[in-house]
Amino acid sequence: MDLTILFSPIPEPIYSQPYPSNSFFKNIRAYTEKMPHYKDAHIAIIGVKEERGTSNNHGSSKGPDEIRKKLYALKKGTGAYRIVDLGNLNNGIDLDETYTRLSEVCRMLLESNVLPLILGGTHDLDYGQYRGYEEMEKLVSLLNVDAFLDLDDSKDVTASKKHIHKILLHEPNYLLSYTHLAHQTYLIDAQAASILEKLYFEAFRIGQMRTNFAEMEPAIRNADILSFDVTAIKSADAPGNANAQPFGLTGEEACQICWYAGLNEKLSSAGFYEYNPDVDDAHKKTASVIATMIWYFIEGYYHRKGDTSFRSNDFLKYVVSMPVEPETITFYKSKVTEKWWMEVAYHRPGARYARNTMVPCSYSDYQTASKGEIPERYINALGKLS
């Protein structure tokens, strides 16, 4: 497919700046006058200037280019950058067509083992991001970072408030697990949170995350898809959103999540949504925060270690005997990264999709099993597979 049909080039005032040779921009290939080849790239940046999914955050369509201004000026990180910026996706005649165009582009990139990195636009665009996996014949896990759950199914509610509900009900269903980070209890319906729990999905509020932030790493490591709404970051650090809240993640915590996500071997797409330059401060602080988050995500990507072969000598194997079913739980620890996984003993003959039953976990899960207790992560994983 000729991508120039679907994309518009990056505006000249953005790329014509006198960036130094060690800048981010000078070390990527961007759609300025000619569409860059993408099939040999590691990461492809996609701007989506779409805001018809919101009723109160108008201005978010300007977000992608403002983020680029900050990102391009940052210094190149480590690794041999093979990054392309495909420019801005042309909107469809309606929202559904925009979702379809985004899903088609994501599918093409994923088939070429290129990671789509989406700059929104409103948060409902992650529905198009998710649909990019529809023809891949595998189950996927979604990590969503947002102050709100966006599970409303009312007809009078805009797309950005019910996109997660839409993903959960999408057919065919290829969503294995869903993890929500950074919601704020006083902003959400308690019934909506209980629905996620009944589905064996995970939801961690800000307070839980701060108790032990390192415990969030296994949840992030389990994801195939990252969807990040800037509303999750407190307004003091990220005022550029009509729904900005006084409490939330700090900019540093948001960067930590992105670093973990970048390190995740199986994560294959990322989207950053809901930035609105019209309500940002004069220095475009929020754009700087998001650009730094993306920089850390890319830095994490180029620090991936290839933790995949659990039978190799790079892993230590621990078999824990249990006083109840299952009789044993097997854990693996990487000698290189010191990360942990546990094997969920689940077999389903004739299943439509084959799925590795290795579940990312932490040392505390191993300690729990050593005490004769089944880790909550094991129970949740078994529930999802059932």
C-alpha positions in Angstrom: 0.0 0.0 0.0 1.2 3.5 -0.8 1.2 5.2 2.6 1.3 8.7 1.0 -2.4 8.2 0.3 -3.1 7.9 4.0 -0.6 10.3 5.5 0.2 14.0 5.3 3.9 15.1 5.8 5.1 16.8 8.9 4.7 20.6 8.7 7.8 22.3 7.5 8.1 24.7 10.5 8.6 21.7 12.7 11.3 19.9 10.7 13.1 23.0 9.3 14.5 24.0 12.7 18.3 24.0 13.2 18.4 20.8 15.1 22.0 19.7 16.1 23.4 16.5 14.7 23.0 14.6 18.0 19.3 15.5 18.3 16.5 13.0 18.1 15.3 14.4 14.8 18.6 14.1 13.0 18.8 10.4 13.9 15.4 9.3 12.5 13.8 9.3 9.0 10.8 11.5 8.8 8.1 12.2 6.2 9.0 15.7 5.2 9.2 15.7 1.4 9.3 11.9 0.8 7.7 9.1 2.7 10.5 7.0 4.4 10.7 3.3 4.0 9.3 1.6 7.1 9.8 -2.1 6.6 13.4 -2.1 8.0 12.5 0.2 10.9 12.1 -0.8 14.6 9.6 1.9 15.5 7.2 4.0 13.4 5.8 7.2 14.8 2.2 8.0 13.7 0.4 11.3 14.4 -3.4 11.1 14.5 -5.0 14.5 14.6 -8.5 13.3 15.5 -10.7 14.8 18.2 -14.3 13.9 17.2 -14.4 11.4 20.0 -14.5 14.0 22.7 -17.0 16.6 23.9 -14.8 18.7 26.1 -11.1 18.3 25.1 -11.3 20.0 21.7 -7.8 21.1 20.7 -6.3 17.6 21.2 -6.0 17.3 17.4 -3.1 19.7 17.6 -1.2 17.4 20.1 0.9 15.3 17.7 2.8 18.2 16.2 3.4 20.0 19.5 4.8 16.7 21.0 7.1 16.4 17.9 8.5 19.9 18.5 9.7 18.8 22.0 10.7 15.2 21.0 12.7 16.3 18.0 14.8 18.6 20.1 15.8 15.9 22.7 19.2 14.2 22.3 19.5 10.8 20.7 19.5 8.0 23.3 21.5 4.7 23.2 21.1 2.1 20.5 21.2 2.1 16.7 18.1 4.1 16.0 15.9 2.7 13.2 13.0 5.0 13.7 10.7 6.5 11.1 8.1 9.2 11.5 5.3 8.6 9.0 3.7 12.0 9.5 0.0 12.5 10.3 -2.7 10.0 9.4 -5.5 11.7 7.4 -8.8 11.5 9.2 -11.7 9.5 7.8 -15.1 11.0 6.9 -16.2 9.8 10.3 -14.7 8.4 13.5 -15.2 4.7 12.4 -13.2 5.3 9.2 -10.4 6.9 11.2 -10.3 3.8 13.5 -10.2 1.6 10.4 -7.4 3.5 8.8 -5.4 3.4 12.0 -6.0 -0.3 12.4 -4.8 -1.0 8.8 -1.6 1.0 9.3 -1.0 -0.7 12.7 -1.6 -4.1 11.1 0.9 -3.4 8.2 3.5 -2.3 10.7 3.0 -5.2 13.0 3.3 -7.7 10.1 6.7 -6.1 9.3 7.7 -6.4 13.0 7.7 -2.6 13.3 6.3 -1.1 16.5 3.6 1.6 16.0 4.0 4.6 18.3 0.9 6.6 18.1 0.6 10.3 19.0 -3.1 11.3 19.6 -5.6 12.7 19.4 -8.3 11.5 21.8 -8.1 8.3 23.8 -10.8 6.4 21.8 -8.2 6.1 19.1 -6.8 3.1 21.0 -9.7 1.2 19.6 -8.1 1.5 16.2 -4.8 0.5 17.7 -6.3 -2.6 19.3 -8.0 -3.6 16.0 -4.7 -3.7 14.3 -4.2 -7.1 16.0 -7.5 -8.6 14.8 -6.0 -10.8 12.0 -2.9 -11.9 13.9 -4.5 -15.1 15.3 -3.3 -14.7 18.8 -4.6 -13.3 22.1 -3.3 -10.0 23.3 -3.0 -8.1 26.6 -3.8 -4.4 26.9 -2.3 -2.1 29.5 -4.2 1.2 29.9 -3.0 4.1 32.0 -5.8 6.6 32.8 -7.4 8.4 35.7 -10.8 7.2 34.5 -12.0 3.7 33.5 -13.9 4.8 30.4 -16.4 1.9 30.7 -19.6 3.9 30.2 -22.0 2.4 27.7 -24.6 5.2 27.6 -25.7 6.3 24.2 -25.2 10.0 25.0 -21.6 9.5 26.1 -18.8 10.4 23.7 -16.4 7.8 22.3 -13.5 8.8 24.5 -15.5 7.9 27.6 -16.5 4.4 26.5 -13.7 3.1 24.3 -12.6 0.5 26.8 -16.2 -0.9 27.0 -16.1 -1.0 23.2 -12.8 -3.0 23.2 -14.1 -5.4 25.8 -17.2 -6.2 23.6 -15.4 -6.2 20.3 -15.9 -9.3 18.1 -14.0 -11.4 17.5 -12.7 -11.4 21.0 -8.9 -11.7 21.1 -8.3 -9.9 24.4 -6.7 -12.2 26.9 -6.1 -9.7 29.7 -6.6 -6.1 30.6 -4.7 -4.1 33.2 -5.6 -0.6 34.3 -3.1 1.6 36.1 -3.4 4.9 37.9 -7.2 5.3 38.2 -8.5 7.5 41.1 -11.3 5.9 43.1 -13.3 9.1 43.6 -13.5 9.6 39.8 -14.9 6.2 38.9 -18.0 4.1 39.4 -17.4 1.4 42.0 -19.6 -1.0 39.9 -17.3 -0.5 36.9 -14.3 -1.5 38.9 -16.1 -4.6 40.2 -16.8 -5.6 36.6 -13.1 -5.7 35.8 -12.5 -7.8 39.0 -15.2 -10.3 37.9 -13.5 -10.7 34.6 -10.1 -11.4 36.3 -8.8 -8.1 35.0 -6.5 -6.0 37.1 -6.9 -2.4 38.1 -4.4 -0.5 40.3 -5.3 2.8 41.8 -2.6 5.5 42.5 -2.3 4.6 46.2 -1.7 0.9 45.4 1.0 1.8 42.9 2.8 4.1 45.3 2.9 1.5 48.0 5.4 -0.6 45.9 5.9 0.8 42.4 8.3 -2.0 41.5 5.4 -4.4 41.8 3.8 -2.7 38.8 6.6 -4.0 36.6 5.2 -7.5 36.1 1.8 -6.1 35.1 3.5 -3.8 32.6 5.7 -6.7 31.3 2.6 -8.8 30.5 1.2 -6.3 28.0 1.2 -6.4 24.2 -0.4 -3.0 23.8 0.2 0.3 25.8 -2.5 2.9 25.8 -1.5 6.0 27.9 -4.0 8.9 28.6 -2.2 12.0 29.8 -5.1 12.6 32.2 -3.4 10.0 34.5 -0.6 12.6 35.2 -1.4 15.3 37.8 -2.2 18.7 36.5 0.9 20.3 38.1 3.1 18.2 35.8 0.7 18.0 32.8 -1.8 20.8 32.7 -2.4 20.3 28.9 -5.7 18.4 29.2 -9.3 19.6 29.7 -9.8 16.8 32.2 -6.5 17.3 34.1 -6.7 16.4 37.8 -4.9 17.8 40.8 -3.8 14.3 41.9 -2.2 11.6 39.8 1.1 10.2 38.6 4.1 12.5 38.6 6.0 13.1 35.4 8.8 10.9 36.8 6.4 8.0 37.5 4.9 8.3 34.0 8.5 8.0 32.6 9.1 5.0 34.8 6.0 3.2 33.4 7.2 4.0 29.9 10.7 2.7 30.6 9.2 -0.6 31.9 6.9 -0.8 28.8 9.8 -0.2 26.5 11.8 -3.0 28.1 8.9 -5.4 27.7 9.9 -7.9 25.0 6.4 -8.7 23.9 5.0 -5.1 23.8 4.4 -4.3 20.2 2.5 -1.0 20.1 2.1 2.1 22.2 -0.2 5.1 22.1 -0.2 8.4 23.9 -3.5 10.3 24.0 -5.5 13.3 25.1 -2.8 16.0 25.1 -4.4 19.4 24.3 -2.0 22.2 23.5 -4.8 24.8 23.8 -5.0 24.4 27.6 -1.2 23.8 28.2 1.0 26.4 29.8 3.0 28.9 27.8 6.1 26.7 27.8 4.1 23.6 26.6 5.1 21.8 29.7 2.8 18.8 29.0 4.3 18.3 25.5 7.8 18.2 27.2 6.6 15.6 29.7 5.1 13.4 26.9 8.2 13.8 24.7 10.3 12.7 27.7 8.0 9.7 28.3 8.4 8.7 24.7 12.2 9.1 24.9 12.2 6.7 27.9 10.0 4.3 26.1 12.4 4.2 23.2 15.4 4.0 25.5 13.8 1.0 27.2 13.1 -0.6 23.8 16.8 -0.4 22.9 17.7 -2.0 26.2 15.6 -5.2 25.6 17.5 -8.3 26.6 15.6 -11.1 24.8 14.1 -12.8 27.8 12.3 -15.5 25.9 14.0 -18.9 26.1 13.1 -20.2 29.6 14.9 -23.5 29.0 18.3 -21.8 28.4 21.1 -21.5 30.9 20.2 -17.9 31.3 17.3 -18.9 33.7 17.1 -20.4 37.1 14.2 -22.8 37.6 12.4 -23.0 41.0 9.7 -25.7 41.6 7.6 -25.0 44.7 5.4 -27.7 46.3 1.9 -26.6 47.3 -0.3 -28.0 50.0 -3.4 -27.5 47.7 -4.1 -27.6 43.9 -1.9 -27.1 41.9 0.6 -29.6 43.4 3.5 -27.5 42.3 4.1 -24.0 40.8 7.2 -23.5 38.7 9.1 -20.2 38.7 11.8 -18.9 36.4 14.3 -16.2 37.2 16.5 -14.5 34.6 20.1 -14.5 35.5 20.6 -11.4 33.2 17.7 -9.2 34.3 16.7 -10.8 37.6 13.0 -10.7 36.4 10.6 -13.5 37.4 8.0 -15.6 35.6 5.7 -18.3 36.8 4.2 -21.2 34.8 0.4 -21.5 34.9 -0.6 -25.2 34.6 -3.5 -24.8 32.3 -4.4 -27.0 29.3 -7.4 -26.6 27.1 -7.6 -29.1 24.1 -8.9 -27.6 20.9 -8.4 -24.0 22.0 -8.6 -21.5 19.1 -5.4 -19.8 20.0 -2.1 -21.2 21.4 -0.9 -19.1 24.3 2.3 -19.4 26.3 1.3 -19.9 29.9 4.4 -18.1 31.3 3.1 -15.2 33.4 5.4 -12.3 34.4 5.6 -12.1 38.2 7.8 -10.8 41.0 10.0 -12.2 43.7 7.1 -11.6 46.2 4.9 -14.0 44.2 7.6 -16.7 44.7 7.8 -15.8 48.4 4.0 -16.2 48.7 4.1 -19.6 47.0 7.0 -20.7 49.3 4.6 -20.0 52.2 2.1 -22.4 50.8 -0.3 -19.7 49.4 -1.3 -19.4 45.8 -0.2 -16.0 44.4 -3.1 -13.7 43.4 -1.4 -13.3 39.9 -1.6 -17.1 39.5 -5.3 -17.1 40.3 -6.1 -14.2 38.0 -4.1 -15.8 35.1 -5.9 -19.1 35.5 -9.3 -17.2 35.6 -8.4 -15.4 32.3 -7.4 -18.6 30.6 -10.6 -20.3 31.7 
